[in-house]
Amino acid sequence: MATTLEPAKAGLSGTIEPAERAPASDRLARILAPTIIALLVVLGWEAIVRLNDIPHYILPGPSLVARELVESWPVLWPSLLITVKIATLALLAAILGGVGLALLCSLSRWIEIALFPYAVVLQVTPVVSIAPLILIYVDNTLSAVVLCAWIVAFFPILANTMLGLASADHNLRDLFELYGASRWQQLCLLRLPTALPYFLGGLRIAGGLSLIGAVVAEYVAGTAGTGTGLAFRVLEAQYRLNIPRMFAGLLLLALTGVAIYLIFGALSHLLLHRWHESAVRRER
């Protein structure tokens, strides 16, 4: 029996267009599978609390946490906005500092030798240990907290961008030099496009780390009043043994971290899905 091979679909220009959209069943499975697991965990959690009659100040059930989340929303929402503001400022500073330093290191080997070890020192130093010092020496509390979060988020941007800039194909670099391209042209036309997927990967990591850094800094700062972030609300609920509100605050932080990851994942797909192998979907 003869077999035939179906030709690939070609665009108007005659080039083969990769399959960009996943099958509907695959997209549905990506939504249903985590949802089912989450429902099973929530139902099991609620059943364990009710069957064992566990007090709410030890382990509240999901229903009580949800009710507390609704009742405490006027308190938790402004605090969440403050934490997100801190994380956003830290991430923007990390992007500017990380990409800027990566570009300098890519243009000058001596700058990389002189400055990169200090970036590694910042990465391996626990922010919990230096946050009290930063809060002492920086007068503005918001600036101190943002600086703590920046320290956590800075290195992934720097390291991934440097790796991307160094990953440009050497044959293409030789070709650029053969045609007399300047260093600026090589950077803009070859090295920066090559580094974009690496930068976006580092951005997804740094986005979550900026939130973690903001939470840690808020724990250390321990400031109350109008500038209170969500992390301190969680700590305050712990001191008052208001465990349902503590779980509600932690739930908001977790959902915020997931939202940050999904936003940068969507951005990565938007920028890469037409040309980069890591985002182009293939038919199986």
C-alpha positions as CSV (number, residue, x, y, z in Angstrom):
1,M,0.0,0.0,0.0
2,A,1.5,3.3,-1.1
3,T,1.8,6.1,1.4
4,T,1.8,9.8,0.7
5,L,3.4,12.6,2.5
6,E,1.3,15.7,3.0
7,P,3.2,18.8,2.0
8,A,3.7,21.4,4.7
9,K,1.6,24.5,4.5
10,A,3.4,27.3,2.9
11,G,2.6,31.0,3.2
12,L,2.2,33.4,0.3
13,S,5.9,33.9,0.2
14,G,6.5,30.2,-0.3
15,T,8.2,29.7,3.0
16,I,7.1,26.9,5.4
17,E,5.1,28.2,8.3
18,P,5.7,26.4,11.6
19,A,2.7,25.2,13.6
20,E,2.3,28.0,16.2
21,R,-0.9,26.9,17.9
22,A,-1.1,23.9,20.2
23,P,-4.0,21.5,19.7
24,A,-7.2,22.3,21.5
25,S,-6.9,19.1,23.6
26,D,-3.4,20.1,24.7
27,R,-4.5,23.6,25.8
28,L,-7.4,22.1,27.6
29,A,-5.2,19.6,29.4
30,R,-2.9,22.4,30.5
31,I,-5.8,24.1,32.2
32,L,-7.7,21.1,33.5
33,A,-4.9,19.1,35.0
34,P,-3.7,21.8,37.5
35,T,-7.3,22.7,38.3
36,I,-8.2,19.1,39.2
37,I,-5.1,18.8,41.4
38,A,-5.9,22.1,43.1
39,L,-9.5,21.0,43.8
40,L,-8.4,17.6,45.2
41,V,-5.9,19.4,47.5
42,V,-8.5,21.9,48.7
43,L,-11.2,19.2,49.3
44,G,-8.7,16.9,51.1
45,W,-7.6,19.8,53.3
46,E,-11.1,20.8,54.2
47,A,-12.0,17.1,54.9
48,I,-9.0,16.7,57.2
49,V,-9.8,19.8,59.2
50,R,-13.5,18.9,59.6
51,L,-13.0,15.2,60.4
52,N,-10.3,15.8,63.0
53,D,-12.0,19.0,64.4
54,I,-8.8,21.0,64.1
55,P,-9.0,24.4,65.7
56,H,-8.9,27.4,63.3
57,Y,-5.9,28.9,65.2
58,I,-3.9,25.8,64.4
59,L,-5.0,25.0,60.8
60,P,-8.0,26.8,59.3
61,G,-9.9,25.1,56.5
62,P,-10.0,26.5,53.0
63,S,-13.6,27.8,53.5
64,L,-12.5,29.8,56.5
65,V,-9.5,31.2,54.7
66,A,-11.7,32.2,51.8
67,R,-14.2,33.9,54.1
68,E,-11.3,35.7,55.9
69,L,-9.9,36.8,52.5
70,V,-13.2,38.4,51.6
71,E,-13.7,40.1,55.1
72,S,-10.1,41.3,55.2
73,W,-9.9,42.5,51.6
74,P,-10.1,46.2,52.5
75,V,-6.9,45.7,54.6
76,L,-5.0,43.2,52.5
77,W,-5.6,44.8,49.1
78,P,-3.8,48.1,49.8
79,S,-0.9,46.2,51.5
80,L,-0.6,43.9,48.4
81,L,-0.4,47.0,46.2
82,I,2.5,48.3,48.3
83,T,4.3,45.0,48.0
84,V,3.8,44.8,44.3
85,K,5.0,48.4,44.0
86,I,8.2,47.5,45.8
87,A,8.7,44.4,43.7
88,T,8.1,46.3,40.5
89,L,10.6,49.1,41.4
90,A,13.2,46.5,42.3
91,L,12.6,44.6,39.1
92,L,12.9,47.7,37.0
93,A,16.2,48.6,38.7
94,A,17.4,45.1,38.2
95,I,16.6,45.2,34.5
96,L,18.4,48.6,34.1
97,G,21.4,47.6,36.2
98,G,21.7,44.0,35.0
99,V,21.3,44.7,31.2
100,G,23.5,47.8,31.5
101,L,26.3,46.0,33.2
102,A,26.0,43.0,30.9
103,L,26.4,45.3,27.9
104,L,29.5,46.9,29.5
105,C,31.0,43.5,30.3
106,S,30.3,42.3,26.7
107,L,32.1,45.3,25.3
108,S,35.1,45.3,27.6
109,R,36.8,42.2,29.0
110,W,38.4,44.3,31.7
111,I,35.1,45.6,33.0
112,E,33.8,42.0,33.3
113,I,37.0,40.9,35.2
114,A,36.8,43.9,37.5
115,L,33.0,44.1,38.3
116,F,31.5,40.6,37.8
117,P,33.0,39.1,41.0
118,Y,31.2,41.8,43.1
119,A,27.9,40.8,41.4
120,V,28.5,37.2,42.5
121,V,29.2,38.4,46.0
122,L,25.8,40.2,46.0
123,Q,24.1,37.0,44.8
124,V,25.6,34.7,47.4
125,T,25.1,37.0,50.4
126,P,21.8,36.3,52.2
127,V,19.7,39.4,52.0
128,V,18.3,38.6,55.4
129,S,21.8,39.2,56.9
130,I,22.4,42.6,55.2
131,A,18.8,44.0,55.2
132,P,19.2,45.3,58.8
133,L,22.4,47.2,57.8
134,I,20.7,48.6,54.7
135,L,17.7,49.8,56.8
136,I,20.2,51.5,59.2
137,Y,22.2,53.3,56.6
138,V,19.4,54.3,54.2
139,D,17.2,56.9,55.7
140,N,14.1,56.3,53.5
141,T,12.4,53.0,54.4
142,L,10.9,52.5,50.9
143,S,14.3,53.0,49.2
144,A,15.9,50.5,51.7
145,V,13.2,47.9,51.0
146,V,13.5,48.3,47.3
147,L,17.3,48.0,47.5
148,C,17.0,44.7,49.4
149,A,14.6,43.4,46.7
150,W,16.9,44.6,44.0
151,I,19.8,42.7,45.4
152,V,17.8,39.5,45.1
153,A,16.5,40.1,41.5
154,F,19.7,41.7,40.0
155,F,21.9,38.7,39.4
156,P,19.6,36.5,37.2
157,I,19.2,39.4,34.8
158,L,22.9,40.0,34.6
159,A,24.0,36.4,34.3
160,N,21.4,35.4,31.7
161,T,22.0,38.5,29.6
162,M,25.7,38.0,29.7
163,L,25.3,34.4,28.6
164,G,23.0,35.4,25.8
165,L,25.4,38.1,24.5
166,A,28.2,35.5,24.5
167,S,26.1,32.9,22.8
168,A,26.0,34.6,19.4
169,D,27.2,32.2,16.6
170,H,30.9,32.7,16.1
171,N,30.6,32.0,12.4
172,L,28.1,34.9,12.1
173,R,30.3,37.1,14.1
174,D,33.2,36.3,11.8
175,L,30.9,37.1,8.9
176,F,29.9,40.5,10.4
177,E,33.6,41.3,10.8
178,L,34.3,40.2,7.3
179,Y,31.8,42.7,5.9
180,G,33.3,45.4,8.1
181,A,30.4,45.7,10.6
182,S,31.2,48.0,13.5
183,R,31.0,46.8,17.1
184,W,27.8,48.7,17.5
185,Q,26.2,47.0,14.5
186,Q,27.3,43.6,15.7
187,L,25.7,44.3,19.1
188,C,22.4,45.6,17.7
189,L,21.9,43.2,14.8
190,L,23.4,40.0,16.1
191,R,24.2,39.8,19.8
192,L,21.1,41.5,21.2
193,P,18.7,39.4,19.3
194,T,20.6,36.3,20.3
195,A,20.5,37.4,24.0
196,L,16.8,38.2,24.0
197,P,15.6,34.6,24.9
198,Y,18.2,34.4,27.6
199,F,17.1,37.8,29.0
200,L,13.5,36.8,29.0
201,G,14.4,33.6,30.9
202,G,16.2,35.6,33.5
203,L,13.3,38.0,33.6
204,R,10.9,35.3,34.6
205,I,13.3,34.2,37.4
206,A,13.9,37.8,38.6
207,G,10.2,38.6,38.6
208,G,9.5,36.0,41.3
209,L,12.7,36.8,43.1
210,S,11.8,40.5,43.3
211,L,8.6,39.6,45.1
212,I,10.5,37.3,47.5
213,G,13.0,40.0,48.1
214,A,10.2,42.5,48.8
215,V,8.6,40.1,51.3
216,V,11.9,39.4,53.1
217,A,12.7,43.1,53.3
218,E,9.3,43.9,54.7
219,Y,9.7,41.2,57.3
220,V,13.0,42.8,58.4
221,A,11.7,46.4,58.2
222,G,8.6,45.6,60.2
223,T,7.1,49.0,59.6
224,A,3.4,49.6,60.2
225,G,1.0,52.4,59.2
226,T,0.2,53.6,55.7
227,G,3.3,52.0,54.2
228,T,2.6,48.5,55.5
229,G,3.1,45.8,52.9
230,L,1.4,42.5,52.7
231,A,4.3,40.6,54.3
232,F,4.0,42.6,57.5
233,R,0.2,42.0,57.5
234,V,1.1,38.3,57.5
235,L,3.5,38.8,60.3
236,E,1.0,40.8,62.2
237,A,-1.6,38.1,61.9
238,Q,0.9,35.6,63.1
239,Y,1.6,37.7,66.3
240,R,-2.2,38.0,66.9
241,L,-2.8,34.3,66.2
242,N,-5.2,35.3,63.4
243,I,-4.1,32.3,61.4
244,P,-7.0,32.5,58.8
245,R,-5.8,36.0,57.9
246,M,-2.2,34.8,57.8
247,F,-3.2,32.1,55.3
248,A,-5.2,34.6,53.3
249,G,-2.1,36.9,53.0
250,L,0.1,34.0,52.0
251,L,-2.5,32.9,49.4
252,L,-2.4,36.4,47.9
253,L,1.4,36.4,47.8
254,A,1.4,33.0,46.1
255,L,-1.2,34.1,43.5
256,T,0.8,37.3,42.9
257,G,3.9,35.3,42.2
258,V,2.0,33.0,39.8
259,A,0.6,36.1,38.0
260,I,4.1,37.6,37.6
261,Y,5.4,34.3,36.1
262,L,2.4,34.0,33.7
263,I,2.8,37.7,32.6
264,F,6.4,37.3,31.8
265,G,5.8,33.9,30.2
266,A,3.2,35.5,27.9
267,L,5.6,38.3,27.1
268,S,8.3,35.7,26.2
269,H,5.9,33.8,24.0
270,L,4.8,37.0,22.3
271,L,8.4,38.1,21.5
272,L,9.8,34.6,20.5
273,H,7.0,32.4,19.1
274,R,7.6,33.5,15.5
275,W,11.3,32.8,15.3
276,H,13.0,31.1,18.3
277,E,13.1,27.4,18.7
278,S,12.3,27.5,22.4
279,A,8.8,29.0,21.6
280,V,7.9,27.6,18.2
281,R,5.4,24.7,18.6
282,R,6.0,21.6,16.5
283,E,3.4,19.1,15.5
284,R,3.9,15.7,17.1
